[in-house]
């Protein structure tokens, strides 16, 4: 029986860094009894992503989430995890999850921005730069790039640059969509109608690039 895309995402693309729980604050360790509890919690939170977007992500050869005790960030290119080398990694700090911090999901926003813009290639504009791997996504990217100069970013970091604007807006949408609607209704409507809409992915039948760059391999 075929594995559901969200289950595949948990198995293939979400990883726990060595000692991530052990080196996290006591409250985080108490929240997550073991790495399986942590993985299941993160996978459950990602159910807000459209299945079409998840399938697109899984059809690429790069794009991973690593749960860690270290600072949250997005790492383009190769990133070592144990004996594996991953490409294009969103590092999510486990303690941010327990504290409900928006920063937990910002690296995911950057990852998806990159994947939808170039398919994970090191070259070319990301979605928020006005890029996109096909016409439908390019149209979304053009709208994001057009909204940014209006200055509706909901916090200082979101107003610094267009990639931060997209990543933080997507993160807030996943955490508290109503708050994004109040602060930036144009961006909330755009995300809801396009890249975070199941109907958008179904109607446009968006496929991963034929020759995606980057692989995961054993070291």
Buried (B, 14 or more C-beta within 10 A) or exposed (E): EEEEBBEBBBEBBBBBBEEBBEBBEEEBBEBBEEBEEBBEBBBEBBEEBBBBBBBBBBBBBBBBBBBBBEEBBBBBEBBEBEEEBBBBBBBBBBBBBBBEBBBBBBBBBBBBBBBBBBBBBEEEBBBBBBBBBEEBBBEBBBBBBEBBEEEBBBEEBBBEBBBBBBBBBBBBBBBBBEBBBEBBEBBBEBBBEBBBBEEBBEEBEBEBBEEBBBEBEEE
